[in-house]
Amino acid sequence: MGLKWEAPAVYLALGPTDMRKQINSLAALVQGTLGRDPFGGALFCFCNRRGTLIKVLYWDRNGFCLWMKRLEKHKFVWPRREAELIEVGVRELEWLLEGLDIRGAHEKLEYRTVV
């Protein structure tokens, strides 16, 4: 059973995160280190060093929610980039949680005129 996410933005915190961190520590990380507003409704996603655990932090009307998925076999294909934070769409987050590599997805093309 999958979740249906609705969020203004989805951010992946790249690099490994200490999964002992809970709501307060992750919210402080979002605000302090990543420079984002943890109360804005965006989803903030974190992965452990082994790639077997993902936590998703978000603000829901009157409190923080922390969602977690642990793989019993295999690993998540967590993006590796130099930036600390990347923005992805909800669809890419769902692919990531299914174990798919979001780097292989087609980029969105936008045109203003027809040739």
Helices and strands as residue ranges (DSSP letters): E 10-16, H 23-32, E 43-47, E 53-59, E 64-70, E 85-88, H 90-97, G 102-104
